[in-house]
């Protein structure tokens, strides 16, 4: 199953990437994450409200292209596979963040619920990123 969220942020793409592209510090702008840190290519996150811990592998990080790809290694979501791409591209109004994922859960019924959960996390995160970028510019 696939999900994708986009958001246009009124800022230079480099300013958005400076925050969004820092894979270790996603807790700074994703409301669903209480803590995050990274050791080599493994990113560790702790979800808010006792939501558990997850580990993700950063499999690609390209500062020139302003994009990175990561995969879910372990955590509270029942995922068989999960690969996500986070990218910041030029837009006439500033920068467009394109965040997409392709994943497989345990069943078609659960995939629909997982898609909703992932979409909600992405939307909240993009709200947080927008606020972080705005705060940085003032």
C-alpha positions as CSV (number, residue, x, y, z in Angstrom):
1,X,0.0,0.0,0.0
2,X,1.1,3.6,-0.6
3,X,0.6,6.9,1.2
4,X,1.9,10.3,0.2
5,X,1.6,13.7,1.8
6,X,2.8,17.0,0.4
7,X,3.1,20.5,1.9
8,X,4.2,23.8,0.4
9,X,6.2,25.9,2.9
10,X,6.9,29.6,2.2
11,X,10.7,29.3,2.7
12,X,13.8,28.5,0.7
13,X,14.2,24.8,0.1
14,X,17.6,24.9,1.8
15,X,16.0,26.3,5.0
16,X,13.4,23.5,5.0
17,X,16.0,20.8,4.3
18,X,18.2,22.1,7.1
19,X,15.5,21.1,9.6
20,X,13.7,18.2,7.8
21,X,16.8,16.6,6.4
22,X,18.5,16.2,9.8
23,X,17.5,12.6,10.3
24,X,18.7,12.4,13.9
25,X,16.6,15.3,15.1
26,X,13.1,14.5,13.9
27,X,11.8,14.7,17.4
28,X,12.3,18.5,17.2
29,X,9.5,18.8,14.7
30,X,7.4,15.6,14.7
31,X,4.8,15.9,17.5
32,X,4.3,12.1,17.6
33,X,7.9,11.6,18.6
34,X,9.2,12.3,22.1
35,X,12.9,11.5,21.4
36,X,15.1,10.7,18.5
37,X,18.8,9.9,17.9
38,X,20.9,8.2,15.4
39,X,23.9,5.9,15.5
40,X,25.5,5.3,12.1
41,X,22.6,4.5,9.7
42,X,20.1,3.5,12.5
43,X,17.7,6.1,13.7
44,X,16.0,5.4,17.1
45,X,12.7,7.0,18.0
46,X,10.5,7.0,21.1
47,X,6.9,7.8,20.5
48,X,4.9,10.1,22.8
49,X,2.4,8.9,25.4
50,X,4.0,5.5,25.8
51,X,3.6,4.6,22.1
52,X,6.8,2.5,22.1
53,X,10.1,2.6,20.5
54,X,11.0,2.2,16.8
55,X,14.2,1.7,14.8
56,X,14.6,2.9,11.2
57,X,17.5,2.4,8.8
58,X,18.5,5.4,6.8
59,X,19.3,3.7,3.5
60,X,20.0,6.8,1.4
61,X,20.7,10.5,2.2
62,X,21.4,13.0,-0.5
63,X,21.9,16.6,0.6
64,X,22.3,17.8,-3.0
65,X,18.9,16.3,-4.0
66,X,17.5,17.2,-0.6
67,X,16.0,13.7,-0.1
68,X,16.4,10.7,2.1
69,X,15.0,7.2,2.2
70,X,14.5,5.1,5.3
71,X,13.1,1.7,6.2
72,X,11.3,0.5,9.3
73,X,13.4,-2.1,11.1
74,X,11.3,-2.7,14.3
75,X,8.7,-1.0,16.4
76,X,5.1,-0.9,17.6
77,X,3.4,-0.9,14.1
78,X,2.7,-4.3,12.6
79,X,4.6,-3.8,9.4
80,X,6.1,-6.5,7.2
81,X,7.8,-3.9,5.1
82,X,8.0,-0.1,5.1
83,X,10.1,2.2,2.9
84,X,9.7,5.9,3.0
85,X,11.1,8.9,1.1
86,X,11.3,12.4,2.4
87,X,12.2,15.1,-0.1
88,X,12.2,18.9,-0.3
89,X,11.8,20.3,-3.8
90,X,11.7,23.8,-5.3
91,X,8.2,25.3,-5.6
92,X,7.1,28.8,-6.9
93,X,5.9,29.6,-3.4
94,X,9.1,28.3,-1.6
95,X,9.6,24.7,-0.9
96,X,7.4,21.6,-1.3
97,X,7.9,18.7,1.0
98,X,7.0,15.3,-0.5
99,X,6.8,12.5,2.0
100,X,5.7,9.1,0.7
101,X,5.8,5.5,1.9
102,X,5.2,2.1,0.4
103,X,4.4,-0.5,3.0
104,X,2.9,-3.9,3.7
105,X,1.1,-4.8,6.9
106,X,-0.3,-8.2,8.1
107,X,-3.5,-8.0,6.1
108,X,-5.5,-5.8,3.7
109,X,-7.9,-4.7,6.5
110,X,-5.0,-3.7,8.7
111,X,-3.2,-2.0,5.8
112,X,-6.1,0.5,5.5
113,X,-5.8,1.3,9.2
114,X,-2.0,1.6,9.0
115,X,-2.4,4.0,6.0
116,X,-4.6,6.2,8.1
117,X,-2.2,6.2,11.1
118,X,0.8,6.9,8.9
119,X,-1.0,9.7,7.1
120,X,-2.0,11.3,10.4
121,X,1.6,11.1,11.6
122,X,2.9,12.7,8.3
123,X,0.3,15.5,8.5
124,X,1.1,16.3,12.1
125,X,4.8,16.2,11.3
126,X,4.4,18.5,8.3
127,X,2.5,21.0,10.5
128,X,5.4,20.8,13.0
129,X,8.0,21.3,10.2
130,X,6.1,24.3,8.9
131,X,6.1,25.8,12.4
132,X,9.8,25.0,13.0
133,X,10.8,26.6,9.7
134,X,8.7,29.7,10.4
135,X,10.3,30.1,13.9
136,X,13.8,29.7,12.4
137,X,13.1,32.6,10.0
138,X,12.1,35.1,12.6
